[in-house]
């Protein structure tokens, strides 16, 4: 039976919850995987994927600031912003803390915002990771939008974010049945387990982070160029997928260590939409 053990790490004005797969001694001789979750999610969000890989890898994860059981961002008084640099610095602090308790140079697996966090951390410290797997990372650059369309695009982003925030606050106020139904709405192909993981993560999320995220610009090209390890981009093919094959091809052109796989029938949350195909692609790369 797969399960997590947890501890807490003080980092620069916050406390982050660290998770490690409960395992037998033999796990210490396996390669390490560090999971990094997306916006409004938490480390538990990866439980099913972690369980699928725990037979061959030692598994670690953590809750970002304002997510899961980590410090709520509204409790911080430093005036800092929840930006790329802060998230990358936190990931590297977590990596150092885990290294003292058995984490060897890990394979980092991140979804959405977590993919961006890994991308930037690997750029800051290129020798820290054995490999990278980014599940539809949250990448976009304002310069890719024609100048005469940028104001409209920014307005659209603000409107979508406001709707997202309103929905999430309503989910947090709803009872168990209603909040689970909200999690399942529009995600009919998700398993009950995944829908519940998603609902639970959003209940623990600090809505004040919507004041900081998503940003109007999420640069990625400079980070990709700095990587010094193999990397896999996992792409969706439906509805809310972010990274297109054209954008993935550009990443490969920037850095020859990058490759990509597109998962048919998957949107932004690939491992929830098409779990078996997700695990097969990850295993093939590993």
C-alpha atoms as an extended CHARMM CRD file, in Angstrom:
* protein
*
       286  EXT
         1         1  UNK       CA              0.0000000000        0.0000000000        0.0000000000  PROA      1               0.0000000000
         2         2  UNK       CA              1.4620000000        3.3570000000       -1.0550000000  PROA      2               0.0000000000
         3         3  UNK       CA              1.6000000000        6.0670000000        1.6120000000  PROA      3               0.0000000000
         4         4  UNK       CA              3.4530000000        9.2870000000        2.4020000000  PROA      4               0.0000000000
         5         5  UNK       CA              5.4580000000       10.4210000000        5.4090000000  PROA      5               0.0000000000
         6         6  UNK       CA              5.6650000000       14.1620000000        6.0640000000  PROA      6               0.0000000000
         7         7  UNK       CA              7.8450000000       16.7770000000        7.7360000000  PROA      7               0.0000000000
         8         8  UNK       CA              8.0440000000       20.5560000000        7.6660000000  PROA      8               0.0000000000
         9         9  UNK       CA             10.8480000000       22.8020000000        6.4440000000  PROA      9               0.0000000000
        10        10  UNK       CA             11.3040000000       26.4850000000        7.4140000000  PROA      10              0.0000000000
        11        11  UNK       CA             12.3430000000       28.4510000000        4.3100000000  PROA      11              0.0000000000
        12        12  UNK       CA             12.7440000000       32.2140000000        4.0720000000  PROA      12              0.0000000000
        13        13  UNK       CA              9.6770000000       33.3450000000        5.9950000000  PROA      13              0.0000000000
        14        14  UNK       CA              7.4960000000       30.2980000000        5.3410000000  PROA      14              0.0000000000
        15        15  UNK       CA              7.1410000000       26.6540000000        6.3200000000  PROA      15              0.0000000000
        16        16  UNK       CA              6.7810000000       24.0700000000        3.5510000000  PROA      16              0.0000000000
        17        17  UNK       CA              5.3740000000       20.5740000000        3.9600000000  PROA      17              0.0000000000
        18        18  UNK       CA              7.7120000000       17.9370000000        2.5430000000  PROA      18              0.0000000000
        19        19  UNK       CA              6.4260000000       14.4880000000        1.5750000000  PROA      19              0.0000000000
        20        20  UNK       CA              8.3540000000       11.2930000000        1.0440000000  PROA      20              0.0000000000
        21        21  UNK       CA              6.9640000000        7.9410000000        0.0030000000  PROA      21              0.0000000000
        22        22  UNK       CA              6.9960000000        5.5150000000        2.9010000000  PROA      22              0.0000000000
        23        23  UNK       CA              9.2070000000        2.6990000000        1.6510000000  PROA      23              0.0000000000
        24        24  UNK       CA             11.4910000000       -0.1030000000        2.6740000000  PROA      24              0.0000000000
        25        25  UNK       CA             15.2600000000        0.1860000000        2.8900000000  PROA      25              0.0000000000
        26        26  UNK       CA             15.7940000000       -0.9950000000       -0.6980000000  PROA      26              0.0000000000
        27        27  UNK       CA             14.2080000000        2.2280000000       -1.9660000000  PROA      27              0.0000000000
        28        28  UNK       CA             17.3690000000        4.0910000000       -0.9860000000  PROA      28              0.0000000000
        29        29  UNK       CA             19.2320000000        2.3490000000       -3.8160000000  PROA      29              0.0000000000
        30        30  UNK       CA             16.7390000000        3.5090000000       -6.4650000000  PROA      30              0.0000000000
        31        31  UNK       CA             16.8210000000        6.7080000000       -8.5300000000  PROA      31              0.0000000000
        32        32  UNK       CA             14.9240000000        9.6210000000       -6.9640000000  PROA      32              0.0000000000
        33        33  UNK       CA             11.8880000000       11.4830000000       -8.3250000000  PROA      33              0.0000000000
        34        34  UNK       CA             10.8520000000       14.8960000000       -7.0090000000  PROA      34              0.0000000000
        35        35  UNK       CA              7.2860000000       15.9200000000       -7.9320000000  PROA      35              0.0000000000
        36        36  UNK       CA              6.3740000000       19.6250000000       -8.2020000000  PROA      36              0.0000000000
        37        37  UNK       CA              2.6790000000       20.5000000000       -8.4160000000  PROA      37              0.0000000000
        38        38  UNK       CA              0.7740000000       23.1980000000      -10.2580000000  PROA      38              0.0000000000
        39        39  UNK       CA             -1.2240000000       26.2550000000       -9.2120000000  PROA      39              0.0000000000
        40        40  UNK       CA             -4.1250000000       25.4960000000       -6.8050000000  PROA      40              0.0000000000
        41        41  UNK       CA             -2.8590000000       21.8930000000       -6.4540000000  PROA      41              0.0000000000
        42        42  UNK       CA             -0.7320000000       20.2420000000       -3.7620000000  PROA      42              0.0000000000
        43        43  UNK       CA              1.8070000000       17.4460000000       -3.4160000000  PROA      43              0.0000000000
        44        44  UNK       CA             -0.9000000000       14.8540000000       -2.7250000000  PROA      44              0.0000000000
        45        45  UNK       CA             -2.1790000000       15.5960000000       -6.2350000000  PROA      45              0.0000000000
        46        46  UNK       CA              0.5820000000       13.2850000000       -7.5260000000  PROA      46              0.0000000000
        47        47  UNK       CA             -0.3420000000       10.3430000000       -5.2800000000  PROA      47              0.0000000000
        48        48  UNK       CA             -1.5390000000        8.0110000000       -8.0450000000  PROA      48              0.0000000000
        49        49  UNK       CA              1.4260000000        8.7660000000      -10.3190000000  PROA      49              0.0000000000
        50        50  UNK       CA              3.7940000000        8.4260000000       -7.3650000000  PROA      50              0.0000000000
        51        51  UNK       CA              2.3320000000        5.0330000000       -6.4730000000  PROA      51              0.0000000000
        52        52  UNK       CA              2.7990000000        3.8510000000      -10.0590000000  PROA      52              0.0000000000
        53        53  UNK       CA              6.5040000000        4.7600000000      -10.0070000000  PROA      53              0.0000000000
        54        54  UNK       CA              7.3560000000        3.8560000000       -6.4170000000  PROA      54              0.0000000000
        55        55  UNK       CA              8.3490000000        0.2990000000       -7.3580000000  PROA      55              0.0000000000
        56        56  UNK       CA             11.3460000000        1.5860000000       -9.3180000000  PROA      56              0.0000000000
        57        57  UNK       CA             12.0590000000        5.0200000000       -7.7770000000  PROA      57              0.0000000000
        58        58  UNK       CA             12.2870000000        6.7720000000       -4.4380000000  PROA      58              0.0000000000
        59        59  UNK       CA              9.5510000000        9.4230000000       -4.3810000000  PROA      59              0.0000000000
        60        60  UNK       CA              9.5790000000       12.9420000000       -2.9100000000  PROA      60              0.0000000000
        61        61  UNK       CA              7.2040000000       15.9210000000       -3.1960000000  PROA      61              0.0000000000
        62        62  UNK       CA              6.3020000000       19.1560000000       -1.3990000000  PROA      62              0.0000000000
        63        63  UNK       CA              3.5380000000       21.7410000000       -1.0470000000  PROA      63              0.0000000000
        64        64  UNK       CA              4.4040000000       25.1560000000       -2.4980000000  PROA      64              0.0000000000
        65        65  UNK       CA              3.7510000000       28.2970000000       -0.4760000000  PROA      65              0.0000000000
        66        66  UNK       CA              0.0380000000       28.9510000000       -0.1180000000  PROA      66              0.0000000000
        67        67  UNK       CA             -0.7840000000       25.3720000000       -1.1530000000  PROA      67              0.0000000000
        68        68  UNK       CA             -1.5460000000       22.2270000000        0.7990000000  PROA      68              0.0000000000
        69        69  UNK       CA             -0.2660000000       22.2930000000        4.3730000000  PROA      69              0.0000000000
        70        70  UNK       CA              2.4650000000       24.8470000000        3.7070000000  PROA      70              0.0000000000
        71        71  UNK       CA              2.2400000000       28.3860000000        5.0810000000  PROA      71              0.0000000000
        72        72  UNK       CA             -0.6850000000       30.3210000000        3.6510000000  PROA      72              0.0000000000
        73        73  UNK       CA              0.6740000000       33.1790000000        1.6110000000  PROA      73              0.0000000000
        74        74  UNK       CA             -1.6710000000       35.5940000000        3.3840000000  PROA      74              0.0000000000
        75        75  UNK       CA              0.1650000000       34.7410000000        6.6260000000  PROA      75              0.0000000000
        76        76  UNK       CA              3.4210000000       36.1280000000        5.2510000000  PROA      76              0.0000000000
        77        77  UNK       CA              4.3030000000       39.7370000000        6.0240000000  PROA      77              0.0000000000
        78        78  UNK       CA              7.3800000000       40.2530000000        3.8750000000  PROA      78              0.0000000000
        79        79  UNK       CA              5.6220000000       41.9130000000        0.9460000000  PROA      79              0.0000000000
        80        80  UNK       CA              7.2000000000       39.4070000000       -1.4550000000  PROA      80              0.0000000000
        81        81  UNK       CA              5.5420000000       38.2530000000       -4.6620000000  PROA      81              0.0000000000
        82        82  UNK       CA              4.7260000000       34.6740000000       -5.5960000000  PROA      82              0.0000000000
        83        83  UNK       CA              6.9070000000       34.8040000000       -8.6970000000  PROA      83              0.0000000000
        84        84  UNK       CA              9.2140000000       32.5710000000      -10.7410000000  PROA      84              0.0000000000
        85        85  UNK       CA             12.3150000000       33.4200000000       -8.7340000000  PROA      85              0.0000000000
        86        86  UNK       CA             10.7000000000       32.6910000000       -5.3610000000  PROA      86              0.0000000000
        87        87  UNK       CA              9.2600000000       29.3750000000       -6.5010000000  PROA      87              0.0000000000
        88        88  UNK       CA             12.5660000000       28.2420000000       -8.0550000000  PROA      88              0.0000000000
        89        89  UNK       CA             14.4870000000       29.2420000000       -4.9090000000  PROA      89              0.0000000000
        90        90  UNK       CA             12.0380000000       27.3050000000       -2.7500000000  PROA      90              0.0000000000
        91        91  UNK       CA             12.4140000000       24.1970000000       -4.9230000000  PROA      91              0.0000000000
        92        92  UNK       CA             16.1960000000       24.3210000000       -4.6020000000  PROA      92              0.0000000000
        93        93  UNK       CA             15.9220000000       24.7280000000       -0.8180000000  PROA      93              0.0000000000
        94        94  UNK       CA             13.6120000000       21.7130000000       -0.7030000000  PROA      94              0.0000000000
        95        95  UNK       CA             16.0540000000       19.7420000000       -2.8370000000  PROA      95              0.0000000000
        96        96  UNK       CA             18.8990000000       20.5860000000       -0.4270000000  PROA      96              0.0000000000
        97        97  UNK       CA             16.7980000000       19.5880000000        2.5840000000  PROA      97              0.0000000000
        98        98  UNK       CA             15.7930000000       16.2730000000        1.0240000000  PROA      98              0.0000000000
        99        99  UNK       CA             19.3890000000       15.5920000000       -0.0170000000  PROA      99              0.0000000000
       100       100  UNK       CA             20.3180000000       15.3990000000        3.6580000000  PROA      100             0.0000000000
       101       101  UNK       CA             17.8100000000       12.5420000000        4.0730000000  PROA      101             0.0000000000
       102       102  UNK       CA             18.4650000000       10.4040000000        1.0340000000  PROA      102             0.0000000000
       103       103  UNK       CA             17.4000000000       12.3360000000       -2.0690000000  PROA      103             0.0000000000
       104       104  UNK       CA             20.0420000000       11.8290000000       -4.7100000000  PROA      104             0.0000000000
       105       105  UNK       CA             20.2890000000       13.9510000000       -7.8380000000  PROA      105             0.0000000000
       106       106  UNK       CA             16.6160000000       13.6290000000       -8.7930000000  PROA      106             0.0000000000
       107       107  UNK       CA             14.4550000000       13.3800000000      -11.8220000000  PROA      107             0.0000000000
       108       108  UNK       CA             12.0970000000       16.3390000000      -11.4200000000  PROA      108             0.0000000000
       109       109  UNK       CA              8.5100000000       15.9280000000      -12.6260000000  PROA      109             0.0000000000
       110       110  UNK       CA              6.2860000000       19.0060000000      -12.6650000000  PROA      110             0.0000000000
       111       111  UNK       CA              2.8310000000       19.9490000000      -13.8910000000  PROA      111             0.0000000000
       112       112  UNK       CA              1.8080000000       23.3830000000      -15.2110000000  PROA      112             0.0000000000
       113       113  UNK       CA              3.2100000000       25.9830000000      -12.7750000000  PROA      113             0.0000000000
       114       114  UNK       CA              5.3190000000       23.1840000000      -11.3050000000  PROA      114             0.0000000000
       115       115  UNK       CA              6.8320000000       22.5750000000      -14.7270000000  PROA      115             0.0000000000
       116       116  UNK       CA              7.7740000000       26.2410000000      -14.9300000000  PROA      116             0.0000000000
       117       117  UNK       CA              9.2280000000       26.0760000000      -11.4200000000  PROA      117             0.0000000000
       118       118  UNK       CA             11.4190000000       23.1320000000      -12.4010000000  PROA      118             0.0000000000
       119       119  UNK       CA             12.4470000000       24.8400000000      -15.6380000000  PROA      119             0.0000000000
       120       120  UNK       CA             13.6850000000       27.9090000000      -13.7720000000  PROA      120             0.0000000000
       121       121  UNK       CA             15.3400000000       25.9480000000      -10.9620000000  PROA      121             0.0000000000
       122       122  UNK       CA             17.2390000000       23.8430000000      -13.5140000000  PROA      122             0.0000000000
       123       123  UNK       CA             18.3660000000       27.0410000000      -15.2160000000  PROA      123             0.0000000000
       124       124  UNK       CA             19.6140000000       28.5120000000      -11.9200000000  PROA      124             0.0000000000
       125       125  UNK       CA             21.4140000000       25.2890000000      -10.9450000000  PROA      125             0.0000000000
       126       126  UNK       CA             21.9770000000       23.1760000000      -14.0800000000  PROA      126             0.0000000000
       127       127  UNK       CA             23.7910000000       20.3740000000      -12.2450000000  PROA      127             0.0000000000
       128       128  UNK       CA             21.0010000000       19.7820000000       -9.6930000000  PROA      128             0.0000000000
       129       129  UNK       CA             18.8390000000       17.4000000000      -11.7090000000  PROA      129             0.0000000000
       130       130  UNK       CA             19.3170000000       14.0660000000      -13.4270000000  PROA      130             0.0000000000
       131       131  UNK       CA             16.4370000000       14.7250000000      -15.8480000000  PROA      131             0.0000000000
       132       132  UNK       CA             13.3010000000       16.8540000000      -16.2210000000  PROA      132             0.0000000000
       133       133  UNK       CA              9.7310000000       15.8790000000      -17.1310000000  PROA      133             0.0000000000
       134       134  UNK       CA              7.3610000000       18.7940000000      -17.6580000000  PROA      134             0.0000000000
       135       135  UNK       CA              3.6380000000       18.0720000000      -17.9880000000  PROA      135             0.0000000000
       136       136  UNK       CA              2.1370000000       20.9020000000      -20.0700000000  PROA      136             0.0000000000
       137       137  UNK       CA              4.2480000000       23.5990000000      -18.3640000000  PROA      137             0.0000000000
       138       138  UNK       CA              2.7710000000       27.0610000000      -17.8600000000  PROA      138             0.0000000000
       139       139  UNK       CA              4.8320000000       28.8230000000      -20.5520000000  PROA      139             0.0000000000
       140       140  UNK       CA              3.8730000000       31.9010000000      -22.5020000000  PROA      140             0.0000000000
       141       141  UNK       CA              5.7590000000       35.0290000000      -23.4540000000  PROA      141             0.0000000000
       142       142  UNK       CA              4.0700000000       38.3660000000      -24.0240000000  PROA      142             0.0000000000
       143       143  UNK       CA              6.3730000000       38.9990000000      -26.9690000000  PROA      143             0.0000000000
       144       144  UNK       CA              4.7050000000       36.1450000000      -28.8600000000  PROA      144             0.0000000000
       145       145  UNK       CA              1.4490000000       38.1210000000      -28.9620000000  PROA      145             0.0000000000
       146       146  UNK       CA              1.2160000000       40.7860000000      -31.6880000000  PROA      146             0.0000000000
       147       147  UNK       CA              1.5670000000       44.2330000000      -30.1530000000  PROA      147             0.0000000000
       148       148  UNK       CA             -1.9110000000       45.3230000000      -31.2150000000  PROA      148             0.0000000000
       149       149  UNK       CA             -3.4600000000       42.2770000000      -29.4930000000  PROA      149             0.0000000000
       150       150  UNK       CA             -1.6730000000       42.4550000000      -26.1340000000  PROA      150             0.0000000000
       151       151  UNK       CA             -4.1560000000       44.7050000000      -24.3380000000  PROA      151             0.0000000000
       152       152  UNK       CA             -7.0460000000       42.4420000000      -25.3290000000  PROA      152             0.0000000000
       153       153  UNK       CA             -5.0820000000       39.3440000000      -24.2910000000  PROA      153             0.0000000000
       154       154  UNK       CA             -4.2660000000       40.8530000000      -20.8920000000  PROA      154             0.0000000000
       155       155  UNK       CA             -7.9070000000       41.7970000000      -20.3670000000  PROA      155             0.0000000000
       156       156  UNK       CA             -8.9950000000       38.2620000000      -21.2730000000  PROA      156             0.0000000000
       157       157  UNK       CA             -6.4750000000       36.7770000000      -18.8190000000  PROA      157             0.0000000000
       158       158  UNK       CA             -7.7540000000       39.0000000000      -16.0080000000  PROA      158             0.0000000000
       159       159  UNK       CA            -11.3430000000       37.9830000000      -16.7330000000  PROA      159             0.0000000000
       160       160  UNK       CA            -10.5260000000       34.2650000000      -16.8010000000  PROA      160             0.0000000000
       161       161  UNK       CA             -8.5470000000       34.5740000000      -13.5880000000  PROA      161             0.0000000000
       162       162  UNK       CA            -11.4220000000       36.3730000000      -11.8640000000  PROA      162             0.0000000000
       163       163  UNK       CA            -13.8170000000       33.6110000000      -12.9130000000  PROA      163             0.0000000000
       164       164  UNK       CA            -11.3570000000       30.9340000000      -11.7460000000  PROA      164             0.0000000000
       165       165  UNK       CA            -10.9860000000       32.6280000000       -8.3560000000  PROA      165             0.0000000000
       166       166  UNK       CA            -14.7580000000       32.9410000000       -7.9280000000  PROA      166             0.0000000000
       167       167  UNK       CA            -15.1990000000       29.2520000000       -8.7590000000  PROA      167             0.0000000000
       168       168  UNK       CA            -12.4920000000       28.1550000000       -6.3420000000  PROA      168             0.0000000000
       169       169  UNK       CA            -13.8310000000       30.2360000000       -3.4470000000  PROA      169             0.0000000000
       170       170  UNK       CA            -17.2740000000       28.7280000000       -4.0870000000  PROA      170             0.0000000000
       171       171  UNK       CA            -15.7740000000       25.2230000000       -4.0330000000  PROA      171             0.0000000000
       172       172  UNK       CA            -14.1040000000       25.9430000000       -0.6960000000  PROA      172             0.0000000000
       173       173  UNK       CA            -17.4550000000       27.0270000000        0.7540000000  PROA      173             0.0000000000
       174       174  UNK       CA            -19.3670000000       23.9980000000       -0.5760000000  PROA      174             0.0000000000
       175       175  UNK       CA            -20.0270000000       20.7720000000        1.3180000000  PROA      175             0.0000000000
       176       176  UNK       CA            -18.3360000000       17.4720000000        0.4360000000  PROA      176             0.0000000000
       177       177  UNK       CA            -20.8280000000       16.3450000000       -2.1830000000  PROA      177             0.0000000000
       178       178  UNK       CA            -21.1940000000       19.7160000000       -3.8960000000  PROA      178             0.0000000000
       179       179  UNK       CA            -17.4620000000       20.4200000000       -3.9390000000  PROA      179             0.0000000000
       180       180  UNK       CA            -16.7360000000       16.9870000000       -5.4320000000  PROA      180             0.0000000000
       181       181  UNK       CA            -19.3670000000       17.5900000000       -8.1040000000  PROA      181             0.0000000000
       182       182  UNK       CA            -17.6640000000       20.9000000000       -8.9200000000  PROA      182             0.0000000000
       183       183  UNK       CA            -14.3390000000       19.0910000000       -9.2620000000  PROA      183             0.0000000000
       184       184  UNK       CA            -15.8780000000       16.5070000000      -11.5810000000  PROA      184             0.0000000000
       185       185  UNK       CA            -17.7630000000       19.0130000000      -13.7430000000  PROA      185             0.0000000000
       186       186  UNK       CA            -16.1130000000       19.1850000000      -17.1500000000  PROA      186             0.0000000000
       187       187  UNK       CA            -13.7760000000       16.3500000000      -16.1650000000  PROA      187             0.0000000000
       188       188  UNK       CA            -15.9810000000       13.3210000000      -16.7470000000  PROA      188             0.0000000000
       189       189  UNK       CA            -13.0530000000       11.0900000000      -17.7330000000  PROA      189             0.0000000000
       190       190  UNK       CA            -11.2730000000       11.5920000000      -14.3910000000  PROA      190             0.0000000000
       191       191  UNK       CA            -11.3660000000        8.7620000000      -11.8850000000  PROA      191             0.0000000000
       192       192  UNK       CA            -13.1880000000        9.3900000000       -8.6140000000  PROA      192             0.0000000000
       193       193  UNK       CA             -9.8170000000        9.1910000000       -6.8410000000  PROA      193             0.0000000000
       194       194  UNK       CA             -8.3200000000       11.9140000000       -9.0290000000  PROA      194             0.0000000000
       195       195  UNK       CA            -11.3730000000       14.1600000000       -8.7740000000  PROA      195             0.0000000000
       196       196  UNK       CA            -11.1960000000       13.8300000000       -4.9920000000  PROA      196             0.0000000000
       197       197  UNK       CA             -7.4680000000       14.6170000000       -4.9430000000  PROA      197             0.0000000000
       198       198  UNK       CA             -8.1720000000       17.7120000000       -7.0400000000  PROA      198             0.0000000000
       199       199  UNK       CA            -11.0430000000       18.8380000000       -4.7840000000  PROA      199             0.0000000000
       200       200  UNK       CA             -8.9880000000       18.3330000000       -1.6360000000  PROA      200             0.0000000000
       201       201  UNK       CA             -6.0700000000       20.3240000000       -3.0260000000  PROA      201             0.0000000000
       202       202  UNK       CA             -8.2850000000       23.2720000000       -3.8880000000  PROA      202             0.0000000000
       203       203  UNK       CA             -9.8090000000       23.2690000000       -0.4240000000  PROA      203             0.0000000000
       204       204  UNK       CA             -6.3210000000       23.8360000000        1.0210000000  PROA      204             0.0000000000
       205       205  UNK       CA             -5.3340000000       26.5770000000       -1.4380000000  PROA      205             0.0000000000
       206       206  UNK       CA             -4.8900000000       30.2040000000       -0.3340000000  PROA      206             0.0000000000
       207       207  UNK       CA             -6.9720000000       32.3460000000       -2.7490000000  PROA      207             0.0000000000
       208       208  UNK       CA             -4.7980000000       35.4060000000       -2.0940000000  PROA      208             0.0000000000
       209       209  UNK       CA             -2.3130000000       33.8800000000       -4.5490000000  PROA      209             0.0000000000
       210       210  UNK       CA             -4.6490000000       34.9350000000       -7.3530000000  PROA      210             0.0000000000
       211       211  UNK       CA             -3.2820000000       38.4340000000       -6.6830000000  PROA      211             0.0000000000
       212       212  UNK       CA              0.0700000000       37.1410000000       -7.9900000000  PROA      212             0.0000000000
       213       213  UNK       CA             -0.7460000000       34.3920000000      -10.4890000000  PROA      213             0.0000000000
       214       214  UNK       CA             -1.0900000000       33.6610000000      -13.3420000000  PROA      214             0.0000000000
       215       215  UNK       CA              1.3320000000       36.3250000000      -14.5790000000  PROA      215             0.0000000000
       216       216  UNK       CA              0.8150000000       38.1070000000      -17.9000000000  PROA      216             0.0000000000
       217       217  UNK       CA              4.2180000000       36.8120000000      -19.0080000000  PROA      217             0.0000000000
       218       218  UNK       CA              5.8270000000       33.4190000000      -18.2010000000  PROA      218             0.0000000000
       219       219  UNK       CA              9.1790000000       33.3810000000      -20.0570000000  PROA      219             0.0000000000
       220       220  UNK       CA             10.7330000000       30.0100000000      -20.8300000000  PROA      220             0.0000000000
       221       221  UNK       CA             13.2080000000       30.2020000000      -23.7260000000  PROA      221             0.0000000000
       222       222  UNK       CA             16.1440000000       31.4450000000      -21.6500000000  PROA      222             0.0000000000
       223       223  UNK       CA             15.5580000000       28.7070000000      -19.0700000000  PROA      223             0.0000000000
       224       224  UNK       CA             15.4150000000       25.9310000000      -21.6840000000  PROA      224             0.0000000000
       225       225  UNK       CA             18.6930000000       27.1000000000      -23.1800000000  PROA      225             0.0000000000
       226       226  UNK       CA             20.4090000000       26.7570000000      -19.7820000000  PROA      226             0.0000000000
       227       227  UNK       CA             19.3990000000       23.1350000000      -19.0700000000  PROA      227             0.0000000000
       228       228  UNK       CA             22.1870000000       20.5650000000      -18.9320000000  PROA      228             0.0000000000
       229       229  UNK       CA             20.2120000000       17.3410000000      -18.5870000000  PROA      229             0.0000000000
       230       230  UNK       CA             17.7030000000       15.3500000000      -20.6790000000  PROA      230             0.0000000000
       231       231  UNK       CA             14.1650000000       16.7520000000      -20.6470000000  PROA      231             0.0000000000
       232       232  UNK       CA             10.7700000000       15.4870000000      -21.7470000000  PROA      232             0.0000000000
       233       233  UNK       CA              7.7970000000       17.7160000000      -22.5290000000  PROA      233             0.0000000000
       234       234  UNK       CA              4.4260000000       16.0020000000      -22.1650000000  PROA      234             0.0000000000
       235       235  UNK       CA              1.7820000000       17.6940000000      -24.3040000000  PROA      235             0.0000000000
       236       236  UNK       CA             -1.9780000000       17.4550000000      -24.2330000000  PROA      236             0.0000000000
       237       237  UNK       CA             -4.0500000000       17.5330000000      -27.3890000000  PROA      237             0.0000000000
       238       238  UNK       CA             -7.4410000000       18.7710000000      -26.1850000000  PROA      238             0.0000000000
       239       239  UNK       CA             -9.3160000000       21.8100000000      -24.8280000000  PROA      239             0.0000000000
       240       240  UNK       CA             -7.1210000000       23.5770000000      -22.2490000000  PROA      240             0.0000000000
       241       241  UNK       CA             -3.6730000000       22.2370000000      -23.1960000000  PROA      241             0.0000000000
       242       242  UNK       CA             -1.0460000000       25.0220000000      -23.1990000000  PROA      242             0.0000000000
       243       243  UNK       CA              1.9750000000       23.7360000000      -25.1410000000  PROA      243             0.0000000000
       244       244  UNK       CA              1.5170000000       23.0770000000      -28.8540000000  PROA      244             0.0000000000
       245       245  UNK       CA              3.7140000000       20.7880000000      -30.9570000000  PROA      245             0.0000000000
       246       246  UNK       CA              5.0980000000       23.9130000000      -32.6350000000  PROA      246             0.0000000000
       247       247  UNK       CA              6.1670000000       25.3460000000      -29.2770000000  PROA      247             0.0000000000
       248       248  UNK       CA              7.6450000000       21.9830000000      -28.2640000000  PROA      248             0.0000000000
       249       249  UNK       CA              9.6000000000       21.8510000000      -31.5160000000  PROA      249             0.0000000000
       250       250  UNK       CA             10.9910000000       25.2800000000      -30.7040000000  PROA      250             0.0000000000
       251       251  UNK       CA             12.1460000000       24.0240000000      -27.2970000000  PROA      251             0.0000000000
       252       252  UNK       CA             13.9090000000       21.1200000000      -29.0300000000  PROA      252             0.0000000000
       253       253  UNK       CA             15.6060000000       23.5560000000      -31.4060000000  PROA      253             0.0000000000
       254       254  UNK       CA             16.8290000000       25.6340000000      -28.4570000000  PROA      254             0.0000000000
       255       255  UNK       CA             18.1920000000       22.6170000000      -26.5630000000  PROA      255             0.0000000000
       256       256  UNK       CA             18.9640000000       19.3010000000      -28.2590000000  PROA      256             0.0000000000
       257       257  UNK       CA             18.4810000000       17.4120000000      -24.9640000000  PROA      257             0.0000000000
       258       258  UNK       CA             14.7270000000       18.1190000000      -25.1060000000  PROA      258             0.0000000000
       259       259  UNK       CA             12.1700000000       15.7590000000      -26.6190000000  PROA      259             0.0000000000
       260       260  UNK       CA              8.3840000000       15.7240000000      -26.5040000000  PROA      260             0.0000000000
       261       261  UNK       CA              5.4050000000       13.3720000000      -26.5630000000  PROA      261             0.0000000000
       262       262  UNK       CA              1.7870000000       14.3440000000      -27.1810000000  PROA      262             0.0000000000
       263       263  UNK       CA             -0.8850000000       12.3450000000      -25.3670000000  PROA      263             0.0000000000
       264       264  UNK       CA             -4.0790000000       11.8780000000      -27.3750000000  PROA      264             0.0000000000
       265       265  UNK       CA             -7.3090000000       12.6330000000      -25.5580000000  PROA      265             0.0000000000
       266       266  UNK       CA             -5.6210000000       14.6330000000      -22.8030000000  PROA      266             0.0000000000
       267       267  UNK       CA             -6.0030000000       18.2680000000      -21.8680000000  PROA      267             0.0000000000
       268       268  UNK       CA             -3.9020000000       20.2630000000      -19.4140000000  PROA      268             0.0000000000
       269       269  UNK       CA             -4.0070000000       17.6490000000      -16.6170000000  PROA      269             0.0000000000
       270       270  UNK       CA             -2.5590000000       14.8250000000      -18.6770000000  PROA      270             0.0000000000
       271       271  UNK       CA             -2.0730000000       12.2930000000      -15.8670000000  PROA      271             0.0000000000
       272       272  UNK       CA             -5.7290000000       12.6850000000      -14.8290000000  PROA      272             0.0000000000
       273       273  UNK       CA             -7.1560000000       12.6480000000      -18.3630000000  PROA      273             0.0000000000
       274       274  UNK       CA             -5.0880000000        9.7240000000      -19.7070000000  PROA      274             0.0000000000
       275       275  UNK       CA             -3.3130000000        8.1400000000      -16.7610000000  PROA      275             0.0000000000
       276       276  UNK       CA             -2.0710000000        4.9360000000      -18.4240000000  PROA      276             0.0000000000
       277       277  UNK       CA             -0.6260000000        6.8100000000      -21.4130000000  PROA      277             0.0000000000
       278       278  UNK       CA              0.9880000000        9.3360000000      -19.0530000000  PROA      278             0.0000000000
       279       279  UNK       CA              2.7170000000        6.6190000000      -17.0120000000  PROA      279             0.0000000000
       280       280  UNK       CA              3.8100000000        4.7850000000      -20.1670000000  PROA      280             0.0000000000
       281       281  UNK       CA              5.3950000000        7.9640000000      -21.5770000000  PROA      281             0.0000000000
       282       282  UNK       CA              7.1540000000        8.7060000000      -18.2850000000  PROA      282             0.0000000000
       283       283  UNK       CA              8.4520000000        5.1420000000      -17.9690000000  PROA      283             0.0000000000
       284       284  UNK       CA              9.6840000000        5.1060000000      -21.5690000000  PROA      284             0.0000000000
       285       285  UNK       CA             11.6520000000        8.3060000000      -20.9650000000  PROA      285             0.0000000000
       286       286  UNK       CA             13.0480000000        7.0950000000      -17.6430000000  PROA      286             0.0000000000
